[in-house]
Amino acid sequence: MNPLPEVIRQIERVGADVVARAATFQAAILADVAGRRGSMHSRVTPVHERMKLAGPAFTVEVRPGDNLMIHAAIALAQPGDILVVDGKGDQTAALMGTLMLSACKQRRLGGVVVDGAIRDRLEVLELDFPVFSAGFNPAGPTKYVPGRINHPISAGGVTVNPGDLVVADADGVVVLERAKAPAMMELAVRKVADEAARIAAIQRGDTAAKWLPAALRAAGVLAAEESLV
C-alpha cells in the first residue's frame, strides 16, 4: 500500500457560487453563523486594512523559516485559490515577499494567508493583492526542508482542510468547512437582515438589549425579580 503522498495535486473545492456569495459578507457575520468557530488568531492580520479575500483553501505546511513547499504550491494552485500556509506562527524569518506574492497575483490566486512572517511590506501594499500574515521580518527563509501540500493544517489556531472556504477582511480570517459552507450563506443573509433591523431600532432610540436581564439572572448577577435599571 502506497503512503499518502506529501503533495496532493487534486482537491475538491468549495463551489464558486458559494465563494461569490461569501465575498459579500463580513468575516464577522460568517464567524457568527458558524457558531463562532473557525476564526484564526488575531495575530494573522491584513497587510492593509482594506484587503479582503474569499476562496477555497490550498493548504501548505512548512517548517519554521523554510519556504520550499510554498514555491511548489504556487506552481500548483489554481486561479481563485487562497494559499493558506501553516508557518507555525514563526516570525524569525519571512516566508514570502514581493517576488513570490507577485507570482501569486500573476497566477490569479485569490490571496494568501500566512501564519508566519512576510517581508517587503511597502511593496506588497503597492502590489494590490490581498495578503494576511502574522508579522514582518526582513530576514529571508531557507529552501531546503520538505513539507506538505493539500493536507489538513493548523493555521492561526484553526484547522484548515484543502478546499475549505476562507474569508478574510479587516477583522481577520474565518475558515468554514467545505461541506457546511453552502448552508451558512442563508444563515448569513438572515443575520445581516437581523442586524440591519437592530441598527434601525437603535437609531430610533431603542438601545436596550432585550435579552440582557434574562442573561444576567441566569448568570446570578441579578435576583429573580430584580431589574437592571
C-alpha positions as CSV (number, residue, x, y, z in Angstrom):
1,M,0.0,0.0,0.0
2,N,1.4,3.4,-1.0
3,P,1.6,6.0,1.7
4,L,-0.4,9.2,1.3
5,P,1.7,11.5,-0.9
6,E,3.2,14.6,0.6
7,V,1.9,16.6,-2.3
8,I,-1.8,16.2,-3.2
9,R,-2.4,17.8,-6.5
10,Q,-6.2,17.3,-6.9
11,I,-8.6,18.6,-4.3
12,E,-12.4,19.1,-4.0
13,R,-13.0,22.9,-3.6
14,V,-15.9,24.8,-2.2
15,G,-18.2,25.8,-5.1
16,A,-17.6,29.1,-7.0
17,D,-21.2,30.2,-6.3
18,V,-20.6,29.8,-2.6
19,V,-17.4,31.8,-2.8
20,A,-19.1,34.6,-4.7
21,R,-21.9,34.8,-2.1
22,A,-19.4,34.6,0.8
23,A,-17.4,37.5,-0.6
24,T,-20.4,39.8,0.0
25,F,-20.4,39.1,3.8
26,Q,-18.1,40.4,6.6
27,A,-15.9,37.8,8.1
28,A,-17.6,38.6,11.4
29,I,-21.0,37.6,10.0
30,L,-19.7,34.3,8.8
31,A,-18.0,33.7,12.1
32,D,-21.2,34.2,14.0
33,V,-23.4,32.0,11.8
34,A,-20.7,29.3,12.0
35,G,-21.1,29.2,15.8
36,R,-18.1,31.4,16.5
37,R,-15.8,28.6,15.1
38,G,-13.1,28.9,12.5
39,S,-11.7,32.3,13.3
40,M,-8.0,32.5,13.2
41,H,-5.9,34.0,16.0
42,S,-5.8,37.8,15.7
43,R,-2.0,37.6,15.0
44,V,-3.0,36.9,11.4
45,T,-3.9,40.3,10.0
46,P,-4.1,42.0,6.6
47,V,-1.1,44.0,5.3
48,H,-3.6,46.8,4.8
49,E,-7.0,47.1,6.5
50,R,-8.9,47.4,3.2
51,M,-7.7,44.0,1.9
52,K,-10.3,41.3,1.6
53,L,-10.4,37.8,0.1
54,A,-12.7,34.8,-0.3
55,G,-11.9,31.4,-1.9
56,P,-11.1,27.8,-1.5
57,A,-8.1,26.9,0.7
58,F,-5.0,25.5,-0.9
59,T,-3.1,24.4,2.1
60,V,0.7,24.3,2.7
61,E,2.6,23.1,5.7
62,V,6.2,24.2,6.1
63,R,8.9,24.0,8.7
64,P,9.5,27.4,10.5
65,G,11.6,29.6,8.4
66,D,11.6,27.5,5.2
67,N,9.5,28.2,2.1
68,L,10.4,25.4,-0.2
69,M,6.9,24.0,-0.3
70,I,5.3,27.4,-0.8
71,H,7.1,27.7,-4.1
72,A,5.7,24.3,-5.1
73,A,2.2,25.3,-4.0
74,I,2.3,28.5,-6.1
75,A,3.1,26.3,-9.1
76,L,0.2,24.0,-8.4
77,A,-2.6,26.3,-7.2
78,Q,-5.5,27.3,-9.5
79,P,-6.9,30.8,-10.1
80,G,-9.0,31.9,-7.2
81,D,-7.4,29.6,-4.7
82,I,-6.3,31.0,-1.3
83,L,-2.9,29.9,-0.3
84,V,-3.1,29.1,3.4
85,V,0.3,28.5,4.9
86,D,0.9,26.8,8.3
87,G,4.2,28.6,9.2
88,K,3.8,27.6,12.9
89,G,3.4,31.3,13.8
90,D,7.2,31.8,13.4
91,Q,8.3,35.3,12.9
92,T,12.1,34.9,12.9
93,A,12.3,34.9,9.1
94,A,9.9,35.9,6.3
95,L,8.3,33.1,4.3
96,M,7.2,35.3,1.4
97,G,7.9,38.6,-0.1
98,T,7.3,40.7,-3.2
99,L,8.7,38.1,-5.7
100,M,6.5,35.2,-4.5
101,L,3.5,37.3,-4.0
102,S,3.8,38.9,-7.5
103,A,3.9,35.3,-8.8
104,C,0.7,34.6,-6.9
105,K,-1.0,37.6,-8.4
106,Q,0.2,36.8,-11.9
107,R,-1.3,33.3,-11.5
108,R,-4.5,34.9,-10.4
109,L,-4.7,33.3,-7.0
110,G,-7.4,34.8,-4.7
111,G,-5.0,35.8,-1.9
112,V,-2.5,34.5,0.6
113,V,-2.9,33.7,4.4
114,V,0.4,33.0,6.2
115,D,0.6,32.0,9.8
116,G,4.2,33.3,9.9
117,A,6.1,36.4,8.8
118,I,6.4,38.0,5.4
119,R,8.5,40.9,4.2
120,D,8.6,43.8,1.7
121,R,5.6,45.5,3.4
122,L,5.6,48.7,1.3
123,E,6.0,46.8,-2.0
124,V,3.2,44.4,-1.0
125,L,0.9,47.4,-0.4
126,E,1.7,48.6,-3.9
127,L,1.1,45.2,-5.3
128,D,-2.7,45.4,-4.7
129,F,-3.0,41.7,-3.8
130,P,-4.7,40.5,-0.6
131,V,-2.1,39.2,1.9
132,F,-2.7,38.3,5.6
133,S,0.2,37.4,7.8
134,A,1.4,37.0,11.4
135,G,4.0,39.7,11.1
136,F,7.0,41.0,9.2
137,N,10.7,40.3,9.3
138,P,13.4,41.4,6.8
139,A,15.3,38.1,7.1
140,G,14.9,35.7,4.2
141,P,13.9,32.0,4.5
142,T,15.7,28.8,3.6
143,K,14.6,26.5,0.9
144,Y,15.7,23.0,2.0
145,V,13.1,21.4,4.1
146,P,10.2,19.2,2.8
147,G,6.7,19.8,3.9
148,R,3.2,19.1,2.7
149,I,0.7,20.4,0.2
150,N,-3.1,19.9,0.5
151,H,-3.1,18.1,3.8
152,P,-5.1,19.3,6.8
153,I,-3.2,22.0,8.6
154,S,-3.5,24.2,11.6
155,A,-3.1,27.9,10.9
156,G,-3.9,30.7,13.4
157,G,-5.2,28.0,15.8
158,V,-7.8,26.8,13.3
159,T,-8.0,23.5,11.4
160,V,-8.0,24.1,7.6
161,N,-8.7,21.4,5.1
162,P,-8.0,21.7,1.4
163,G,-11.0,23.2,-0.3
164,D,-12.5,24.8,2.8
165,L,-13.9,28.3,2.4
166,V,-11.6,31.1,3.5
167,V,-13.0,34.6,4.0
168,A,-10.9,37.5,5.4
169,D,-11.2,41.2,5.9
170,A,-10.0,43.9,8.3
171,D,-11.3,41.9,11.3
172,G,-9.3,38.8,10.4
173,V,-9.6,35.4,8.8
174,V,-12.5,32.9,9.1
175,V,-12.5,29.3,7.7
176,L,-15.7,27.4,7.0
177,E,-15.8,23.7,6.4
178,R,-16.4,23.0,2.7
179,A,-19.4,20.8,3.3
180,K,-21.0,23.2,5.7
181,A,-20.3,26.4,3.8
182,P,-23.3,26.4,1.5
183,A,-25.8,26.2,4.4
184,M,-24.0,29.1,6.1
185,M,-24.9,31.5,3.3
186,E,-28.6,31.6,4.0
187,L,-27.9,32.0,7.7
188,A,-25.6,34.9,6.8
189,V,-28.4,36.6,4.8
190,R,-30.7,36.4,7.8
191,K,-28.0,37.6,10.2
192,V,-27.4,40.6,8.0
193,A,-31.1,41.4,7.9
194,D,-31.4,41.0,11.7
195,E,-28.5,43.3,12.4
196,A,-29.9,45.9,9.9
197,A,-33.2,45.8,11.8
198,R,-31.4,46.2,15.1
199,I,-29.4,49.1,13.9
200,A,-32.5,50.8,12.7
201,A,-34.1,50.3,16.1
202,I,-31.1,51.8,17.9
203,Q,-31.2,54.8,15.6
204,R,-34.8,55.3,16.7
205,G,-33.7,55.3,20.3
206,D,-34.3,51.7,21.3
207,T,-30.9,51.0,22.7
208,A,-31.9,48.3,25.3
209,A,-30.7,44.8,24.8
210,K,-33.9,42.7,25.3
211,W,-32.0,39.6,26.2
212,L,-29.8,41.2,28.8
213,P,-31.9,40.9,32.0
214,A,-32.6,37.2,31.5
215,A,-28.9,36.6,30.8
216,L,-27.9,38.5,34.0
217,R,-30.3,36.4,36.0
218,A,-29.1,33.2,34.5
219,A,-25.5,34.2,35.5
220,G,-26.6,35.0,39.0
221,V,-25.9,38.7,38.7
222,L,-29.5,39.7,39.2
223,A,-32.0,38.2,41.6
224,A,-35.1,36.6,40.0
225,E,-37.3,39.7,40.3
226,E,-34.5,42.3,40.2
227,S,-34.2,44.7,37.3
228,L,-31.1,46.2,35.9
229,V,-32.4,49.8,35.6
